Amino acid sequence: MFLNIGFSCDWWHQNYGFTFDESYYLDAALKIKTMRAMDEIMEKRFPCYVQAGGLKESAISNPTIAVEPFGHRFIPALFGCKIKYSETTTPWARHRDLSDEEIMSMPFLTVGEFGREKEVNTILRQVEEMRALGCDCSAQQNTGSVINTALYLRKDLFTDFYEKPETIHRLFELITNRMECSAEFFNEIDGKVSDIGIGNCAVVMLSPAVYKTFNLPCDLKMMELAKKSGVRFSIHQDSNVTPFIECYKPFDHLYSFDVGQDTDIVKFRSAFPDVVLNIFVYSGWLLENSAQEIHKGIGELISKSGDPELTGISCYDIDFATEDEKIAALCAAC
């Protein structure tokens, strides 16, 4: 059993005055200072979380700091999307509506070509700065998934699935190419091979049929890269996975899976008995329910998971208005 919790940027800003604008993401020294201060606060304010196994990878006990100058929008940035920063939110990408002609003429990259992209060099500079400051950091980026990135690159994506399928297949292949290059290039920089994961947050916006036709071949390609590299492969879908359980069955090299709490947990566990199941509890649910209801609800989710040793609970972007007693109830239930 494991537990992961995280608070929204607004929570940190309103409670402690931290800001998360561009300087936080691009100034290595500031990011290290801020993350260590946040960990110290967590240890003092929520000892229940520490007792439940949280903060194992804290910046205090282990000086590992994430290198993410573009937040989780690295791949959109590679495609020319401008990254926007805010004091109280995580970075997001401005849409760039690629034309059919741009997509069909855009080249696939080799790993060497990928390494010369200006966004990649921004990451490399920050890695150097972090290491010079004594931090053990990985250059690997959160690359999201093909559907997450495609939403930034085609205004009419959902109608294009039906009206311009060749264009979208090409777009998805281009995105997958950049994701593969990212994994391989940054492995070389780190001198070690890292696990691979895909963030299928937006899959819930698709029908299972559309997922199988467009998304699945790309996701399987990333799994095959993990298999070839001898590393673990994970899928993140922080929503109701139930309609897509059959779609995900071809994944035969699957270490862990993140699912939304409204997923049919019993059905999922039946389909994937040996996979580490990480149940994402929605921050809105935490806000709206009492501490007693939270404790009971988490207990029910864990019971449905069938195997607590292969189960975790995660809750991120916790709202500023959420009372501490609800966090304590969440920790106690785990």
C-alpha positions in Angstrom: 0.0 0.0 0.0 1.4 3.5 -0.9 0.0 7.0 -0.7 0.9 10.1 -2.7 -0.6 13.6 -2.2 0.1 17.0 -3.7 -1.3 20.4 -3.3 -2.3 22.9 -6.0 0.0 25.8 -6.7 -2.8 28.1 -5.4 -2.7 26.2 -2.1 1.0 26.9 -1.7 0.6 30.5 -2.8 -2.3 31.3 -0.5 -0.9 29.5 2.5 2.8 30.3 2.2 3.3 32.9 -0.5 5.2 30.6 -2.9 4.9 31.6 -6.6 5.2 29.4 -9.6 5.8 31.8 -12.5 8.5 31.4 -15.1 11.4 32.0 -12.6 10.4 28.9 -10.6 10.7 26.7 -13.7 13.8 28.3 -15.2 15.9 29.3 -12.1 17.5 26.1 -10.8 18.6 27.6 -7.5 15.1 29.1 -6.8 13.4 25.8 -7.6 15.7 23.8 -5.2 15.1 26.3 -2.4 11.3 26.3 -2.9 11.0 22.5 -3.1 13.1 22.0 0.0 11.0 24.5 1.9 7.8 22.8 0.7 9.1 19.4 1.9 9.9 20.9 5.3 6.4 22.3 5.6 4.9 19.0 4.6 6.8 17.2 7.3 5.8 19.6 10.0 2.1 20.2 9.0 1.2 16.7 7.9 3.2 14.2 10.0 0.3 11.8 9.2 1.5 11.8 5.6 5.1 11.0 6.6 3.9 8.2 8.8 1.8 6.8 5.9 5.0 6.6 3.8 4.9 9.9 2.1 7.9 12.1 1.2 10.1 9.1 0.6 11.6 11.0 -2.4 11.7 14.3 -0.6 14.2 17.0 -1.5 15.4 17.0 2.1 16.3 13.3 2.4 17.2 12.8 -1.2 18.3 15.9 -3.2 16.6 14.8 -6.4 14.8 17.7 -8.1 12.6 17.5 -11.2 14.0 19.3 -14.2 10.9 20.5 -16.0 11.4 24.0 -17.5 8.2 23.5 -19.5 6.2 21.8 -16.8 4.5 18.8 -18.4 4.2 20.6 -21.7 7.6 19.7 -23.2 6.3 17.9 -26.3 3.9 20.7 -27.2 6.8 23.1 -26.8 8.8 21.1 -29.3 6.0 21.6 -31.8 6.1 25.4 -31.4 3.5 25.9 -28.7 4.3 28.9 -26.5 4.4 27.9 -22.8 2.6 30.2 -20.4 3.4 30.5 -16.7 1.4 31.8 -13.8 2.1 32.5 -10.1 -0.8 30.2 -9.0 -1.1 27.5 -11.7 1.1 24.9 -13.4 2.4 25.8 -16.9 0.1 25.3 -19.9 0.6 25.5 -23.6 -1.0 27.9 -26.1 -2.6 26.1 -29.0 -0.9 26.0 -32.3 -3.3 24.9 -35.1 -1.1 23.0 -37.5 -2.4 22.9 -41.1 -2.7 19.7 -43.1 0.3 20.7 -45.2 2.5 21.4 -42.1 1.7 18.0 -40.7 2.2 16.1 -43.9 5.6 17.8 -44.6 7.0 17.8 -41.1 10.0 15.5 -40.8 10.5 12.7 -38.3 13.6 13.3 -36.1 16.6 11.2 -35.4 17.8 11.1 -31.8 20.7 13.3 -32.9 18.4 15.9 -34.5 16.2 15.9 -31.4 19.2 16.8 -29.3 19.8 19.9 -31.3 16.3 21.3 -30.6 16.4 24.6 -28.6 13.9 23.2 -26.0 16.1 20.2 -25.4 19.1 22.5 -24.8 17.1 24.5 -22.3 16.7 21.2 -20.4 20.3 20.4 -20.7 21.4 23.7 -19.3 19.1 23.3 -16.3 20.5 19.8 -15.7 24.0 21.2 -15.6 22.9 23.9 -13.2 21.1 21.4 -10.9 24.1 19.1 -10.8 26.5 22.0 -10.1 24.3 22.8 -7.1 24.7 19.3 -5.8 21.4 17.9 -6.9 21.0 14.4 -8.4 18.6 15.0 -11.2 17.4 13.2 -14.3 17.0 14.9 -17.6 14.0 12.7 -18.5 10.8 14.7 -19.2 7.1 13.9 -18.7 6.1 13.5 -22.3 2.4 13.1 -21.8 0.8 11.2 -24.6 -0.1 11.5 -28.3 -3.7 12.6 -27.5 -2.7 15.1 -24.9 -0.3 16.8 -27.3 -2.5 16.5 -30.3 -5.2 18.6 -28.5 -2.8 21.5 -28.6 -2.0 21.1 -32.3 -5.3 20.6 -34.1 -8.3 22.9 -33.4 -10.7 20.4 -35.1 -9.1 17.2 -33.8 -12.4 15.5 -32.9 -14.0 15.9 -36.3 -10.6 15.2 -38.0 -10.7 11.7 -36.6 -13.6 11.1 -39.1 -12.9 13.6 -41.8 -9.1 13.6 -42.1 -7.9 10.4 -40.6 -4.7 10.2 -42.7 -3.7 13.6 -41.4 -4.3 12.6 -37.7 -2.5 9.3 -38.1 0.5 11.3 -39.4 0.3 13.8 -36.6 0.1 11.0 -34.0 3.2 9.3 -35.5 5.1 12.6 -35.4 4.3 13.1 -31.7 5.2 9.5 -30.9 8.5 10.0 -32.7 9.4 12.9 -30.4 8.4 10.9 -27.4 10.6 8.0 -28.4 13.5 10.4 -29.1 13.0 12.0 -25.7 13.3 8.7 -23.9 16.4 7.6 -25.8 18.2 10.9 -25.9 17.8 11.7 -22.2 18.9 8.1 -21.3 22.2 8.9 -22.9 22.5 12.2 -20.9 21.7 10.4 -17.7 23.9 7.4 -18.4 21.1 5.1 -17.4 17.8 3.8 -18.8 14.7 5.1 -17.2 11.2 3.6 -17.0 8.7 4.8 -19.6 5.2 6.1 -18.9 2.4 7.7 -20.9 -0.1 10.2 -19.6 -3.4 9.4 -21.2 -5.4 12.1 -19.4 -7.4 13.0 -22.4 -8.3 9.5 -23.5 -11.6 9.8 -21.6 -12.6 12.3 -24.3 -12.5 9.6 -27.0 -14.7 6.6 -27.8 -13.1 3.2 -27.3 -13.3 2.8 -31.1 -11.4 6.0 -31.8 -8.8 5.1 -29.2 -8.2 1.7 -30.8 -7.8 3.2 -34.3 -5.6 6.2 -33.5 -4.1 6.1 -30.0 -3.5 2.4 -29.3 -0.8 1.8 -32.0 1.2 4.7 -30.6 0.8 3.6 -27.0 1.9 0.1 -27.9 4.9 1.5 -29.7 6.0 3.2 -26.4 5.4 0.0 -24.6 7.6 -1.9 -27.0 10.4 0.7 -26.5 10.2 0.0 -22.8 10.2 -3.8 -23.4 13.2 -3.5 -25.7 15.0 -1.3 -23.2 14.3 -3.7 -20.3 12.5 -1.1 -18.2 9.0 -0.8 -16.7 6.1 0.7 -18.6 3.2 2.6 -17.0 -0.1 4.2 -18.1 -1.7 7.2 -16.4 -5.4 7.9 -17.0 -6.7 9.9 -14.1 -10.4 9.4 -15.1 -12.9 6.6 -15.5 -10.9 3.8 -17.2 -13.9 1.3 -17.3 -14.9 1.9 -20.9 -11.3 1.3 -22.1 -10.4 -1.8 -20.1 -10.8 -4.0 -23.2 -8.7 -1.5 -25.2 -5.8 -1.8 -22.8 -5.7 -5.6 -22.7 -3.0 -5.8 -25.5 -0.5 -4.3 -23.1 1.5 -7.3 -22.1 4.4 -5.4 -20.5 2.5 -3.2 -18.0 3.9 -2.5 -14.6 1.5 0.1 -13.2 -1.7 1.9 -14.1 -3.3 5.1 -12.7 -7.1 5.1 -12.8 -9.7 7.5 -11.6 -11.6 6.6 -8.5 -14.9 6.3 -10.5 -13.4 3.3 -12.4 -14.9 -0.1 -11.8 -12.0 -1.2 -9.6 -13.2 -4.8 -9.3 -13.5 -5.1 -13.1 -10.1 -3.5 -13.6 -8.4 -5.7 -11.1 -9.9 -8.8 -12.7 -8.5 -7.7 -16.1 -5.1 -6.8 -14.7 -4.5 -8.9 -11.6 -0.7 -8.4 -11.5 -0.5 -4.7 -12.3 0.3 -2.1 -9.6 -3.0 -0.2 -9.4 -2.8 3.5 -8.4 -6.2 4.9 -7.7 -6.5 8.7 -8.3 -8.8 10.3 -5.8 -10.3 13.5 -7.2 -9.4 16.7 -5.3 -13.0 17.9 -5.7 -14.3 14.7 -4.0 -11.9 15.4 -1.1 -13.2 19.0 -0.9 -16.9 18.0 -0.9 -16.9 15.1 1.5 -16.5 15.0 5.3 -13.5 13.5 7.0 -15.6 10.5 8.0 -16.8 10.0 4.4 -13.3 10.2 3.1 -12.0 7.6 5.5 -14.8 5.3 4.6 -14.6 5.9 0.8 -10.8 5.3 0.7 -11.3 2.1 2.7 -13.8 0.9 0.2 -11.6 1.6 -2.8 -8.7 -0.3 -1.2 -11.0 -3.2 -0.4 -12.2 -3.4 -4.0 -8.6 -3.4 -5.3 -8.3 -6.9 -4.1 -4.5 -6.7 -3.3 -3.4 -3.9 -1.0 0.3 -4.8 -1.8 -0.4 -3.9 -5.4 -2.5 -0.8 -4.7 -1.9 2.9 -4.0 -3.9 6.0 -3.5 -3.0 9.3 -5.0 -4.6 12.8 -4.8 -3.0 15.8 -6.4 -4.0 19.5 -6.9 -5.7 19.6 -3.5 -7.7 22.8 -3.2 -6.9 25.6 -0.8 -10.3 25.2 0.9 -9.7 21.6 1.8 -9.4 21.3 5.6 -6.3 19.6 7.1 -8.6 17.1 8.9 -9.5 15.7 5.5 -5.9 15.1 4.7 -5.5 13.3 8.0 -8.5 11.1 7.2 -7.0 10.3 3.8 -3.7 9.3 5.4 -5.3 7.3 8.1 -7.4 5.3 5.7 -4.2 4.1 4.0 
